[in-house]
Amino acid sequence: MEASKLLRTYSAFGKSELKQFSAFVLSPYFNTHKHVMQLHEFIIANLHHPEACTKAAAYKYIFGKGKADEQQISDLMTYLFRLTQKFLAVSNFLADPAATQLHAANELRKRGMKKELKKAIDAAVEEPTQSTFIRYRLFEEADLDFISSGVRKPDDNLQKKSDNLDQFYFAEKLKNACEMINRNRIINAGYKAQFIEPVIEIVNHNEAFFSANPAAAIYKNIYTSLTNPDDPLPFAALKELLAQNALLIDSAEAYNMYSYAQNYCIRKINDGNTDFLKELFTIYQTQIAQQRICSCDTLSEWDFKNIVSVGCRLKEFDYCQNFIESWKDKLKTDVRDNAYQFNLAHLLYEKRELKNALRLLQSVQFTDIFYNLSARSIMMKAAYEEEDFDLLDYCTDSFRAFVLRNKDIATLQKQSHLNFIRFTKTLNKIRIAAVSMNKATYYKELDNLESKVNSSKDVTNKPWLITMVNQLKA
């Protein structure tokens, strides 16, 4: 085995994982091979110096003097590599309580520990967010135990096993159909959900059965809202189902369901229906109140931004301020500072605290392209509104240079920002020249600019530009 393969695996571990893996390698339960422990020590010592991780160097570290036996070292590396895979499997298993419950039930049944098995299954199936698939498997264990007892009398475990399998299947079928629609929109993959019409019909005609687990009904309404977005009823039903049942659903699953509701609102807003701004904000507020805004206990920086952005558009400034301060620690550490300072600056700008917004943005180095573009846009708008002409000249020139030289910005996005910069410079020139223009020329220049902005398809911050033109006309 090549050392590079082992190094790639080690490099994929975080600091805490490396500590845990070291304990794993040194545990006699998982590894009793002394030379493998020594090879692990060698890899850890040279992890940041891959050129030093040669087989000859590893042999010398483990065995001292003598001619290196490449095959022996290769065998040790293979063994250690397999330990990394076992560690990942064990870590994944231990991080999933449902898997632990299921395997424990399986072992209790095999050992004939009937009382302990019943107690374990009863506790597991009663957990509010337990998945229907795990419940199906648990009732399967209970049914197998009943069969082995040889007792000939009615028992409800088979029925519960069957019901949970049905609830899981129909929910999963609809979930996959929704994802197919999403991906077809993004990459035109041509996915087709087979037999989806009878699935929807069955869910529609068996509300009582599926009410025991709301996932099927939720995904049915998501599917219908995707395929028939002009019908308001599926979206209304979706909102109600999520508000009533999200706490009974695994947090990651609920997050996925809410994402569909958010995207529905965003598409409506993009179509010009601004009433859905309030709908979107209400959905975010509900998620926050239910603690269902995080995926894997981490808040996405884009959810963080969207909540602040929508809240600012609705002038919910106090709510946004409290949200920013209360939820910033849920962001990943590598994006936390950028996300926090950008969104706080955005809030300050919308509150018309322009100098404070500018001061905050000028003190931050934005390395991410999104934050760089967005921060530069806010700085430029604030400088214009503050009538800080020197700063505005600096912002427009540096912004234009950044856009032109950055190869990671898509062509369409690049043109949109360049148009915004050009129109803002023209707007400022008209404002400055107003004192030397006659009224007819002044208004003609503004009308021409407004016409160009409105007719341009690719321009960021178009509503702001039109608002600024109208202010000069007033």
C-alpha positions in Angstrom: 0.0 0.0 0.0 1.2 3.5 -0.8 1.8 6.0 2.1 -0.1 8.7 0.1 -3.4 6.9 0.4 -3.0 6.6 4.2 -2.0 10.3 4.4 -5.1 11.4 2.6 -7.3 9.6 5.1 -5.4 11.2 8.0 -5.6 14.6 6.5 -9.4 14.3 6.2 -9.7 14.0 10.0 -10.3 17.1 12.1 -8.2 17.8 15.2 -10.8 16.2 17.6 -11.1 13.2 15.3 -7.4 12.7 15.2 -7.4 12.5 19.0 -10.3 10.1 19.0 -8.6 8.0 16.4 -5.4 7.8 18.4 -7.4 6.5 21.3 -9.1 4.0 19.0 -5.7 2.7 17.6 -4.3 2.4 21.2 -7.4 0.6 22.4 -6.8 -3.2 22.9 -10.4 -3.8 22.0 -9.9 -2.6 18.5 -6.1 -3.1 17.9 -3.5 -5.3 19.7 -0.8 -4.9 17.0 2.1 -3.0 18.6 3.8 -2.1 15.3 0.6 -0.6 13.9 0.5 1.6 17.0 4.0 2.7 16.2 3.2 3.3 12.6 0.3 5.5 13.7 2.7 7.5 15.9 5.0 8.0 12.9 2.2 9.2 10.7 1.0 11.7 13.3 4.5 13.0 13.8 5.0 13.6 10.1 1.4 14.5 9.1 2.4 18.0 7.9 5.6 16.8 6.3 4.4 14.2 3.7 7.7 14.1 2.0 9.1 12.5 5.2 6.5 9.7 5.2 8.5 7.2 3.2 8.4 3.5 3.8 12.1 3.5 4.6 11.6 6.2 7.2 8.6 4.3 8.7 10.6 1.1 8.9 13.5 2.8 10.7 11.0 4.5 13.2 9.4 1.2 14.0 12.2 -1.4 13.8 15.4 0.7 14.2 18.4 -0.3 12.1 18.4 -2.8 9.3 17.3 -3.0 5.7 13.8 -1.8 5.2 11.3 -4.5 4.3 8.8 -2.8 2.0 6.3 -5.6 2.1 6.2 -5.6 5.9 5.6 -1.9 6.0 3.0 -2.1 3.2 1.2 -4.8 5.3 1.2 -2.5 8.4 0.0 0.4 6.3 -2.9 -1.7 5.0 -3.8 -2.8 8.5 -3.7 0.8 9.7 -5.8 1.9 6.7 -8.4 -0.7 7.6 -8.4 0.6 11.1 -9.3 4.1 9.8 -12.2 2.7 8.0 -13.4 0.8 11.0 -13.0 4.0 13.1 -15.2 5.9 10.6 -17.8 3.1 10.7 -17.9 2.9 14.5 -18.0 6.7 14.9 -20.9 6.8 12.4 -22.7 4.0 14.3 -22.3 5.6 17.7 -23.5 9.0 16.4 -26.8 7.4 15.3 -28.9 6.5 18.4 -31.5 4.7 16.3 -28.9 2.3 14.8 -27.7 1.5 18.4 -31.3 0.8 19.5 -32.0 -1.4 16.5 -28.8 -3.5 16.9 -29.3 -3.8 20.6 -32.8 -5.1 20.0 -31.5 -7.6 17.5 -29.0 -8.9 20.0 -31.5 -9.0 22.9 -33.8 -11.1 20.7 -31.1 -13.5 19.7 -30.2 -14.0 23.4 -33.8 -14.7 24.3 -34.0 -11.7 26.7 -37.7 -11.1 26.2 -38.4 -8.7 29.0 -35.3 -6.6 28.1 -36.2 -6.7 24.4 -39.8 -5.5 25.0 -38.6 -2.7 27.3 -36.0 -1.6 24.7 -38.5 -1.6 21.8 -41.2 0.2 23.7 -38.8 3.0 24.7 -37.4 3.3 21.1 -40.7 3.4 19.3 -42.1 6.0 21.7 -39.4 8.6 20.8 -41.4 11.4 19.1 -38.9 11.9 16.2 -38.2 8.2 15.6 -38.3 7.4 11.9 -40.9 5.1 10.5 -38.2 2.9 9.0 -36.6 2.3 12.4 -40.0 1.6 13.9 -40.6 -0.9 11.1 -37.3 -2.7 11.9 -38.0 -2.6 15.6 -41.5 -4.1 15.2 -39.8 -6.7 12.9 -37.6 -7.7 15.8 -40.7 -7.9 18.1 -42.5 -10.0 15.5 -39.6 -12.4 15.1 -39.5 -12.8 18.8 -43.2 -13.6 18.9 -42.8 -16.2 16.1 -40.0 -17.9 18.0 -42.2 -18.2 21.1 -44.5 -20.6 19.3 -47.6 -19.0 20.9 -50.7 -19.1 18.8 -52.7 -16.0 19.6 -53.3 -12.6 18.0 -50.3 -10.2 18.2 -50.2 -6.6 16.9 -46.5 -6.4 16.1 -47.0 -7.7 12.5 -49.6 -5.1 11.9 -47.4 -2.3 13.3 -44.5 -3.6 11.3 -46.6 -3.5 8.1 -48.1 0.0 8.8 -44.7 1.6 9.5 -43.3 0.1 6.3 -46.2 1.6 4.3 -45.8 5.0 6.0 -42.1 5.0 5.3 -42.4 3.9 1.7 -45.1 6.4 0.7 -43.2 9.3 2.3 -39.9 8.3 0.8 -41.5 7.8 -2.6 -42.9 11.3 -2.5 -39.7 12.8 -1.1 -37.7 11.3 -4.0 -40.3 12.7 -6.5 -39.9 16.2 -5.1 -36.1 15.9 -5.3 -36.4 14.8 -9.0 -38.3 17.9 -9.8 -35.7 20.1 -8.1 -32.8 18.5 -10.0 -34.6 18.6 -13.3 -34.9 22.3 -12.9 -31.2 22.7 -12.1 -29.5 20.3 -14.5 -32.4 19.1 -16.8 -31.6 15.5 -15.9 -34.8 14.0 -17.2 -35.6 12.2 -13.9 -39.1 10.7 -13.8 -40.9 9.5 -10.7 -42.6 6.2 -11.6 -46.2 5.5 -10.5 -46.4 8.7 -8.5 -50.1 9.4 -9.4 -51.4 6.3 -7.6 -49.2 7.1 -4.7 -50.7 10.6 -4.4 -54.2 9.1 -4.8 -53.6 6.6 -2.0 -52.3 9.3 0.4 -55.2 11.6 -0.5 -57.8 8.9 0.3 -56.2 7.6 3.5 -55.7 10.7 5.6 -56.5 8.9 8.9 -53.8 6.2 8.2 -51.1 8.7 7.2 -51.9 11.1 10.1 -50.0 8.8 12.4 -46.9 10.0 10.6 -47.2 13.4 8.7 -44.2 13.0 6.4 -46.2 11.5 3.5 -48.9 14.3 3.7 -46.2 16.9 3.9 -44.2 15.6 0.9 -47.5 15.2 -1.0 -48.2 18.9 -0.6 -44.7 19.8 -1.5 -45.0 17.7 -4.7 -48.3 19.4 -5.6 -47.0 22.9 -4.9 -44.0 22.1 -7.2 -46.1 20.7 -10.0 -49.0 23.2 -9.6 -47.5 26.4 -8.1 -50.6 28.6 -9.0 -52.8 26.6 -6.7 -52.5 28.2 -3.2 -54.1 25.3 -1.3 -51.1 22.9 -1.3 -48.8 25.6 0.1 -51.3 26.6 2.7 -51.7 22.9 3.8 -47.9 22.5 3.8 -47.4 25.5 6.2 -50.1 24.2 8.5 -48.7 20.7 8.6 -45.2 21.9 9.3 -46.3 24.3 12.0 -48.2 21.5 13.7 -45.8 18.6 13.2 -42.2 19.7 12.7 -41.3 19.0 16.3 -42.4 15.3 15.7 -40.0 15.0 12.8 -36.2 14.5 12.9 -34.6 18.0 12.7 -32.6 17.3 9.5 -35.8 16.0 7.8 -37.8 19.0 9.0 -35.1 21.3 7.7 -35.4 19.7 4.3 -39.2 20.1 4.3 -39.0 23.8 5.3 -36.4 24.4 2.5 -39.1 23.5 0.0 -41.5 25.9 1.6 -38.9 28.7 1.5 -38.0 28.0 -2.1 -41.7 28.2 -3.0 -41.9 31.7 -1.5 -38.7 32.8 -3.2 -39.9 31.8 -6.6 -43.1 33.8 -6.0 -41.1 36.8 -4.9 -38.9 36.5 -7.9 -42.1 36.5 -10.0 -43.0 39.8 -8.5 -45.4 38.8 -5.8 -43.9 40.7 -2.8 -46.7 39.4 -0.5 -44.6 36.3 -0.1 -41.9 38.2 1.7 -44.1 38.1 4.8 -44.8 34.5 4.1 -41.1 33.7 3.9 -40.3 35.6 7.0 -43.1 33.8 8.9 -41.7 30.5 7.8 -38.2 31.5 9.1 -39.7 32.7 12.4 -41.5 29.4 12.8 -38.3 27.4 12.1 -36.4 29.5 14.6 -39.1 29.1 17.3 -39.1 25.3 16.7 -35.3 25.0 16.7 -35.7 23.6 13.1 -33.5 26.2 11.3 -30.3 24.2 11.7 -29.0 21.3 9.7 -26.8 19.0 11.9 -26.8 21.6 14.7 -25.1 24.2 12.4 -26.8 27.2 10.9 -26.1 27.8 7.2 -24.5 31.2 6.5 -27.0 31.5 3.6 -30.0 31.0 5.9 -28.5 33.5 8.3 -28.2 36.0 5.4 -31.6 35.3 4.0 -33.4 35.8 7.3 -31.6 39.2 7.8 -32.2 40.2 4.2 -36.0 39.4 4.3 -36.3 40.9 7.8 -34.7 44.1 6.6 -36.9 44.4 3.6 -39.9 44.1 6.0 -38.3 46.7 8.3 -38.2 44.1 11.2 -35.0 45.6 12.5 -35.3 44.7 16.2 -36.0 41.1 15.3 -33.0 41.0 12.9 -30.7 42.6 15.5 -31.7 40.0 18.1 -31.4 37.2 15.6 -27.9 38.2 14.5 -26.6 38.3 18.1 -28.5 35.2 19.3 -27.6 32.9 16.4 -24.1 33.9 15.3 -22.5 31.2 17.4 -24.4 28.5 15.4 -22.5 29.4 12.3 -19.4 27.4 11.3 -16.3 28.9 12.8 -14.6 29.4 9.4 -17.4 31.7 8.1 -18.7 33.1 11.4 -16.9 36.5 11.3 -17.7 37.3 7.7 -21.3 36.3 8.0 -21.8 38.2 11.3 -20.1 41.4 10.3 -21.6 41.5 6.8 -25.2 40.9 8.0 -24.7 43.4 10.9 -23.5 46.0 8.3 -26.4 45.2 6.1 -28.8 45.8 9.0 -27.1 49.1 9.9 -27.3 50.2 6.3 -31.0 49.4 6.1 -31.6 51.3 9.4 -29.9 54.3 7.7 -26.9 54.2 10.1 -24.7 54.6 7.1 -21.5 55.8 8.7 -21.6 52.8 11.2 -22.3 50.4 8.3 -19.3 51.9 6.3 -17.0 51.8 9.3 -17.8 48.1 9.9 -17.4 47.1 6.3 -14.1 49.0 6.0 -12.6 47.1 8.9 -13.2 43.6 7.5 -11.2 41.7 4.9 -13.7 39.7 2.9 -12.1 36.7 1.2 -15.3 35.0 0.0 -16.5 36.3 -3.4 -20.1 36.6 -2.4 -19.3 38.7 0.7 -16.8 40.8 -1.3 -19.4 41.6 -4.0 -22.2 42.2 -1.5 -20.1 44.3 0.9 -18.8 46.4 -2.0 -22.3 47.1 -3.2 -23.4 48.2 0.3 -20.3 50.4 0.7 -21.0 52.0 -2.7 -24.6 52.7 -1.9 -23.8 54.1 1.5 -21.1 56.3 0.2 -23.5 57.7 -2.4 -26.2 58.3 0.1 -23.8 59.9 2.5 -22.6 62.2 -0.3 -19.0 61.1 0.5 -17.7 61.8 -3.0 -14.1 60.8 -2.4 -15.1 57.5 -0.8 -17.6 56.9 -3.7 -14.9 57.4 -6.3 -12.7 54.9 -4.5 -15.5 52.4 -4.1 -16.6 52.5 -7.7 -13.0 52.3 -9.1 -11.9 49.5 -6.8 -15.2 47.6 -7.2 -14.8 47.8 -11.0 -11.2 46.6 -10.9 -12.2 43.7 -8.6 -15.0 42.5 -10.9 -12.8 42.8 -14.1 -9.8 40.9 -12.7 -11.7 38.2 -10.8 -12.0 35.1 -13.0 -14.3 33.3 -10.5 -17.2 35.6 -11.2 -19.6 34.3 -13.8 -19.9 36.4 -17.0 -23.6 37.3 -16.4 -23.0 38.3 -12.8 -19.9 40.3 -13.8 -21.9 42.3 -16.3 -24.7 42.9 -13.8 -22.2 44.4 -11.3 -20.4 46.5 -14.0 -23.7 48.0 -15.1 -24.6 48.8 -11.4 -21.2 50.6 -11.0 -21.6 52.5 -14.3 -25.2 53.6 -13.6 -24.2 54.8 -10.0 -21.3 56.8 -11.4 -23.7 58.4 -14.0 -26.2 59.1 -11.2 -23.6 60.8 -9.1 -22.4 62.9 -12.1 -25.9 64.2 -12.7 -26.3 65.0 -9.0 -23.0 67.0 -8.9 -23.8 68.8 -12.2 -27.3 69.7 -11.2 -26.2 73.2 -10.0 -24.9 74.1 -13.5 -27.7 72.5 -15.5 -31.0 74.1 -16.5 -34.0 72.2 -15.3 -35.0 70.8 -18.7 -31.6 69.3 -19.2 -31.4 68.0 -15.7 -34.7 66.1 -15.9 -33.9 64.8 -19.4 -30.6 63.3 -18.1 -32.5 61.6 -15.2 -35.2 60.3 -17.5 -32.6 58.9 -19.9 -30.8 57.2 -17.0 -34.1 55.8 -15.6 -35.0 54.4 -19.0 -31.5 52.8 -19.4 -31.8 51.2 -15.9 -35.3 49.9 -16.5 -34.5 48.5 -20.0 -31.3 46.8 -18.8 -31.9 43.1 -18.0 -28.6 42.5 -16.2 -28.1 45.0 -13.4 -27.8 44.5 -9.7 -29.6 46.8 -7.2 -32.0 48.0 -9.8 -34.7 49.0 -7.3 -32.2 51.1 -5.4 -31.0 52.9 -8.6 -34.6 53.8 -9.5 -35.3 55.0 -6.0 -32.2 57.2 -6.1 -33.3 58.6 -9.5 -36.7 59.4 -8.2 -35.2 61.2 -5.2 -33.3 63.5 -7.5 -36.4 64.2 -9.4 -38.4 65.1 -6.3 
